[in-house]
Amino acid sequence: MSAELWARAERLRAEIREFCRTTLPSDILHKSSQHLMLTKEEYVRWMRSLQSRGWGVGHWPREYGGLAWSALERFVFEDELGRAGCPWVIPFGVKYVGPVIYTFGTEQQKRRFLAPIVSTDEWWAQGYSEPGAGSDLAGLRTAAERDGDYYIVNGQKCWTTYAQWADWMFCLVRTSRDERAQNGISFLLIDLRSPGVVVNPVRTMDMCHHVNEVWLDNVRVPVENRVGEEGGGWKLAKFLLVNERTYGSGVGESCFALGRLKALAAEMSCGVRSLGEHAAFRRRIDELELRVLVLETVSYQVLTDMLSGREAGAEASMLKIRASEVYQDLIEATVDALGYAGVAYDPQTLHGEGPPLLGPSDAGGILHYHLYNRAATIYGGSTEIQRNIIAKSVLGLPS
Ligand SMILES: Cc1cc2nc3c(=O)[nH]c(=O)nc-3n(C[C@H](O)[C@H](O)[C@H](O)COP(=O)(O)OP(=O)(O)OC[C@H]3O[C@@H](n4cnc5c(N)ncnc54)[C@H](O)[C@@H]3O)c2cc1C
């Protein structure tokens, strides 16, 4: 890593710290650091506050409004936000479909879609998974049949995060059944206000509404909303998945969670001593801290490789497994540290209405967060699938 690159990233780190202290809307930081549910309006305000510095699309090329960040700056950005307890950067527009459109889209698609992604005037959802097509994505069955200048789309998507708020959904559809499964897939941009689209809520085990099923019944989608060639969607789908997996090591969030856990261990009493003074709990925290340090070290190794032009393959899978597991364990330890207060659950408090039933002020959101986080080892490619990728790479088998 060159000294200049490092210095630039450290300048960005200082600016982000300053921004989190002085500019970031405090109501939003308060809710996210206590794991409460943000509304769409709050997420939009959050994304726009990042974009007021150009950071929402800092990793985009300058010609499309970005800051042409290096992989290191991109990492530092997410790392610092995580360390401050900020909400996640909603990825569907800025990280997922935006780069697909500026890399593979037509000039008309770039003019139409990129600006509202930058300004968060349009909210996007990801329409990849279907019943029977999650890990085995190429098994998807949602069909798009050509009718003149339109595709007629029929099928069902599932687990579609925040589709209840979305204006558009980028969607993998099957445009041909005659060939190898991957070859018959196309990448469509679907206006979710089109007739024939129905979005139904699905409650996850925290009893909250994060995900949906999206039904598509004879939905007419203009052919001009297809990105890339007909039947060429698999290449775009994979491009997007690499972006999804490579930058998600979540070191910052883990550091924030670790800090909170240590503070709680000092705060909560257990018998005549604080919880942190008990050897067994102390050891649990120490082990977690070591795992976070290892995650951070490996993240920088992967970044160094990426900066010297090597693609993150099996290493990205290793980071995905380690990051999601350590984070789940940190939140589980926090629930344990809170004792009774950790399991008192009132969905109303998640929306910031009223104090938690029991315990410190951030106890109200923790159980919901713990339960929802079980999904971290499933979405973005489940742990078993990541292990398959690592095994194939180690054994030199075709991927
Ligand atoms: C909270 C949440 C939000 C999500 N948001 C979105 C979204 O916005 N858009 C979207 O498109 N999708 C979304 N997903 C879907 C997610 O990508 C899929 O759940 C994931 O890809 C797994 O697919 P599946 O659920 O169909 O499970 P399956 O693929 O049926 O897998 C079931 C189990 O079998 C294991 N398994 C499967 N194949 C293999 C294999 N070859 N070897 C070993 N083990 C295997 C898996 O690891 C898993 O444990 C979301 C999921 C969750 C839980």
The ligand as an ORCA input file, in Angstrom:
! r2SCAN-3c Opt
* xyz 0 1
  C     -33.114    -11.356      6.129
  C     -32.887    -11.743      4.707
  C     -32.888    -10.761      3.733
  C     -32.735    -11.099      2.390
  N     -32.819    -10.110      1.422
  C     -32.802    -10.470      0.116
  C     -33.041     -9.489     -0.906
  O     -33.246     -8.296     -0.626
  N     -33.070     -9.903     -2.188
  C     -32.848    -11.204     -2.546
  O     -32.859    -11.495     -3.728
  N     -32.617    -12.159     -1.610
  C     -32.599    -11.823     -0.294
  N     -32.397    -12.784      0.673
  C     -32.283    -14.184      0.266
  C     -30.909    -14.800      0.479
  O     -30.009    -14.402     -0.497
  C     -31.145    -16.320      0.476
  O     -31.884    -16.629      1.659
  C     -29.856    -17.099      0.464
  O     -29.236    -16.990     -0.781
  C     -30.109    -18.608      0.767
  O     -31.078    -19.111     -0.095
  P     -32.372    -19.908      0.455
  O     -32.971    -19.101      1.552
  O     -33.202    -20.241     -0.725
  O     -31.804    -21.226      1.119
  P     -31.333    -22.549      0.355
  O     -30.501    -22.182     -0.823
  O     -32.521    -23.403      0.128
  O     -30.397    -23.203      1.437
  C     -30.927    -23.881      2.583
  C     -29.775    -24.431      3.397
  O     -29.025    -25.389      2.605
  C     -27.673    -24.998      2.494
  N     -27.179    -25.309      1.137
  C     -27.778    -24.990     -0.041
  N     -27.021    -25.412     -1.077
  C     -25.926    -26.010     -0.541
  C     -24.758    -26.645     -1.104
  N     -24.585    -26.716     -2.434
  N     -23.828    -27.130     -0.253
  C     -24.000    -27.045      1.103
  N     -25.065    -26.472      1.690
  C     -26.026    -25.946      0.874
  C     -27.646    -23.495      2.743
  O     -26.410    -23.053      3.234
  C     -28.746    -23.346      3.785
  O     -28.247    -23.640      5.061
  C     -32.531    -12.458      2.023
  C     -32.510    -13.447      3.020
  C     -32.691    -13.112      4.338
  C     -32.694    -14.217      5.364
*
